[in-house]
Amino acid sequence: MIDLDATAFEALVIEELDLLPDDMVDGLDNVVFVVEDRPEDGSLDLLGLYDGLALTERERYGLGDLPDRIIVYREPHLQAVDSLAELRDEVHTTLVHEIAHFYGIDDERLHELGWA
């Protein structure tokens, strides 16, 4: 486990988000990224969450709809790693995983691709 305060962790998430390919993030419409300490249930086994409606499930979507959220949980990430390099890798994987859910890619397919 490593220790990183909320501000430093959020900066790391932003850095990793900036490193993602443009074609992965350019299509993110009405999505906000949020960093929280841990999930509402207090567990430490969930690293991230896509809270929204996948592109593949949208019919009428747009004006007036609240943005979808991709949540990255700080404390579970810090518990899961032993170094800053491992943390960067895990945050990167979490971002790709949750962005994939936005595009309608389910966990089964993510496992097949090695992202879950």
C-alpha atoms as a printed R data frame, in Angstrom:
    type eleno elety resid chain resno       x       y       z
1   ATOM     1    CA   MET     A     1   0.000   0.000   0.000
2   ATOM     2    CA   ILE     A     2   1.155   3.527  -0.714
3   ATOM     3    CA   ASP     A     3  -0.035   6.858   0.667
4   ATOM     4    CA   LEU     A     4  -1.200   9.694  -1.577
5   ATOM     5    CA   ASP     A     5  -3.496  12.525  -0.533
6   ATOM     6    CA   ALA     A     6  -6.641  13.360  -2.487
7   ATOM     7    CA   THR     A     7  -5.091  16.284  -4.379
8   ATOM     8    CA   ALA     A     8  -2.043  14.314  -5.521
9   ATOM     9    CA   PHE     A     9  -4.194  11.322  -6.494
10  ATOM    10    CA   GLU     A    10  -6.534  13.505  -8.555
11  ATOM    11    CA   ALA     A    11  -3.520  15.034 -10.329
12  ATOM    12    CA   LEU     A    12  -2.271  11.522 -11.132
13  ATOM    13    CA   VAL     A    13  -5.678  10.561 -12.552
14  ATOM    14    CA   ILE     A    14  -5.667  13.668 -14.755
15  ATOM    15    CA   GLU     A    15  -2.143  12.856 -15.970
16  ATOM    16    CA   GLU     A    16  -3.178   9.300 -16.863
17  ATOM    17    CA   LEU     A    17  -6.331  10.550 -18.583
18  ATOM    18    CA   ASP     A    18  -4.218  12.929 -20.681
19  ATOM    19    CA   LEU     A    19  -2.044   9.981 -21.779
20  ATOM    20    CA   LEU     A    20  -4.977   8.029 -23.222
21  ATOM    21    CA   PRO     A    21  -5.312   7.978 -27.031
22  ATOM    22    CA   ASP     A    22  -7.307  10.874 -28.475
23  ATOM    23    CA   ASP     A    23  -9.667   8.560 -30.341
24  ATOM    24    CA   MET     A    24 -10.604   6.945 -27.019
25  ATOM    25    CA   VAL     A    25 -11.491  10.170 -25.228
26  ATOM    26    CA   ASP     A    26 -12.684  12.382 -28.094
27  ATOM    27    CA   GLY     A    27 -15.969  10.488 -28.301
28  ATOM    28    CA   LEU     A    28 -16.799  10.944 -24.629
29  ATOM    29    CA   ASP     A    29 -19.917  13.074 -24.838
30  ATOM    30    CA   ASN     A    30 -21.462  14.490 -21.664
31  ATOM    31    CA   VAL     A    31 -19.135  12.556 -19.333
32  ATOM    32    CA   VAL     A    32 -17.395  13.889 -16.232
33  ATOM    33    CA   PHE     A    33 -14.548  12.246 -14.363
34  ATOM    34    CA   VAL     A    34 -14.815  12.215 -10.586
35  ATOM    35    CA   VAL     A    35 -12.356  11.103  -7.924
36  ATOM    36    CA   GLU     A    36 -13.811   9.864  -4.642
37  ATOM    37    CA   ASP     A    37 -12.134   8.283  -1.639
38  ATOM    38    CA   ARG     A    38 -14.153   5.062  -1.739
39  ATOM    39    CA   PRO     A    39 -17.502   3.657  -2.877
40  ATOM    40    CA   GLU     A    40 -20.656   4.542  -0.939
41  ATOM    41    CA   ASP     A    41 -20.715   1.112   0.731
42  ATOM    42    CA   GLY     A    42 -17.226   1.751   2.136
43  ATOM    43    CA   SER     A    43 -15.692  -1.264   0.426
44  ATOM    44    CA   LEU     A    44 -12.173  -1.299  -0.929
45  ATOM    45    CA   ASP     A    45 -12.697  -3.812  -3.733
46  ATOM    46    CA   LEU     A    46 -14.118  -1.474  -6.390
47  ATOM    47    CA   LEU     A    47 -11.541   0.652  -8.219
48  ATOM    48    CA   GLY     A    48 -13.877   2.546 -10.527
49  ATOM    49    CA   LEU     A    49 -17.433   2.872 -11.719
50  ATOM    50    CA   TYR     A    50 -19.193   4.023 -14.878
51  ATOM    51    CA   ASP     A    51 -22.441   5.690 -13.829
52  ATOM    52    CA   GLY     A    52 -24.456   6.391 -16.937
53  ATOM    53    CA   LEU     A    53 -26.077   5.091 -20.062
54  ATOM    54    CA   ALA     A    54 -23.755   3.411 -22.598
55  ATOM    55    CA   LEU     A    55 -23.747   4.730 -26.145
56  ATOM    56    CA   THR     A    56 -25.184   1.433 -27.329
57  ATOM    57    CA   GLU     A    57 -28.255   1.952 -25.124
58  ATOM    58    CA   ARG     A    58 -29.002   5.590 -25.877
59  ATOM    59    CA   GLU     A    59 -32.038   6.545 -27.902
60  ATOM    60    CA   ARG     A    60 -33.051  10.068 -26.977
61  ATOM    61    CA   TYR     A    61 -30.117  11.576 -25.167
62  ATOM    62    CA   GLY     A    62 -28.724  15.025 -25.004
63  ATOM    63    CA   LEU     A    63 -30.122  18.370 -23.987
64  ATOM    64    CA   GLY     A    64 -31.069  18.466 -20.332
65  ATOM    65    CA   ASP     A    65 -29.588  15.090 -19.424
66  ATOM    66    CA   LEU     A    66 -27.196  15.011 -16.506
67  ATOM    67    CA   PRO     A    67 -23.685  13.979 -17.507
68  ATOM    68    CA   ASP     A    68 -22.568  10.394 -17.141
69  ATOM    69    CA   ARG     A    69 -19.848   9.922 -14.542
70  ATOM    70    CA   ILE     A    70 -16.693   7.896 -14.461
71  ATOM    71    CA   ILE     A    71 -15.676   7.574 -10.840
72  ATOM    72    CA   VAL     A    72 -12.152   6.597  -9.791
73  ATOM    73    CA   TYR     A    73 -11.806   5.531  -6.144
74  ATOM    74    CA   ARG     A    74  -8.617   6.626  -4.390
75  ATOM    75    CA   GLU     A    75  -8.419   4.386  -1.314
76  ATOM    76    CA   PRO     A    76  -9.032   1.071  -3.130
77  ATOM    77    CA   HIS     A    77  -6.306   1.986  -5.626
78  ATOM    78    CA   LEU     A    78  -3.857   2.829  -2.853
79  ATOM    79    CA   GLN     A    79  -4.640  -0.477  -1.102
80  ATOM    80    CA   ALA     A    80  -4.047  -2.470  -4.292
81  ATOM    81    CA   VAL     A    81  -0.521  -1.305  -5.103
82  ATOM    82    CA   ASP     A    82   2.961  -1.104  -3.614
83  ATOM    83    CA   SER     A    83   4.530   1.606  -5.755
84  ATOM    84    CA   LEU     A    84   3.750   4.753  -7.685
85  ATOM    85    CA   ALA     A    85   4.442   2.938 -10.966
86  ATOM    86    CA   GLU     A    86   1.909   0.228 -10.069
87  ATOM    87    CA   LEU     A    87  -0.590   2.932  -9.112
88  ATOM    88    CA   ARG     A    88  -0.217   4.627 -12.493
89  ATOM    89    CA   ASP     A    89  -0.741   1.294 -14.260
90  ATOM    90    CA   GLU     A    90  -3.816   0.487 -12.171
91  ATOM    91    CA   VAL     A    91  -5.370   3.935 -12.687
92  ATOM    92    CA   HIS     A    92  -4.704   3.633 -16.427
93  ATOM    93    CA   THR     A    93  -6.416   0.236 -16.526
94  ATOM    94    CA   THR     A    94  -9.360   1.554 -14.501
95  ATOM    95    CA   LEU     A    95  -9.839   4.518 -16.832
96  ATOM    96    CA   VAL     A    96  -9.758   2.314 -19.930
97  ATOM    97    CA   HIS     A    97 -12.155  -0.151 -18.285
98  ATOM    98    CA   GLU     A    98 -14.729   2.496 -17.326
99  ATOM    99    CA   ILE     A    99 -14.448   4.348 -20.652
100 ATOM   100    CA   ALA     A   100 -15.091   1.014 -22.370
101 ATOM   101    CA   HIS     A   101 -18.361   0.740 -20.451
102 ATOM   102    CA   PHE     A   102 -19.346   4.150 -21.855
103 ATOM   103    CA   TYR     A   103 -18.847   2.703 -25.342
104 ATOM   104    CA   GLY     A   104 -20.966  -0.321 -24.443
105 ATOM   105    CA   ILE     A   105 -18.202  -2.877 -23.926
106 ATOM   106    CA   ASP     A   106 -19.208  -5.270 -21.139
107 ATOM   107    CA   ASP     A   107 -17.014  -6.963 -18.518
108 ATOM   108    CA   GLU     A   108 -16.932 -10.260 -20.400
109 ATOM   109    CA   ARG     A   109 -15.446  -8.612 -23.471
110 ATOM   110    CA   LEU     A   110 -13.053  -6.576 -21.307
111 ATOM   111    CA   HIS     A   111 -11.801  -9.837 -19.776
112 ATOM   112    CA   GLU     A   112 -11.231 -11.229 -23.264
113 ATOM   113    CA   LEU     A   113  -9.250  -8.094 -24.152
114 ATOM   114    CA   GLY     A   114  -7.245  -8.194 -20.899
115 ATOM   115    CA   TRP     A   115  -8.704  -4.982 -19.425
116 ATOM   116    CA   ALA     A   116 -10.637  -6.478 -16.526
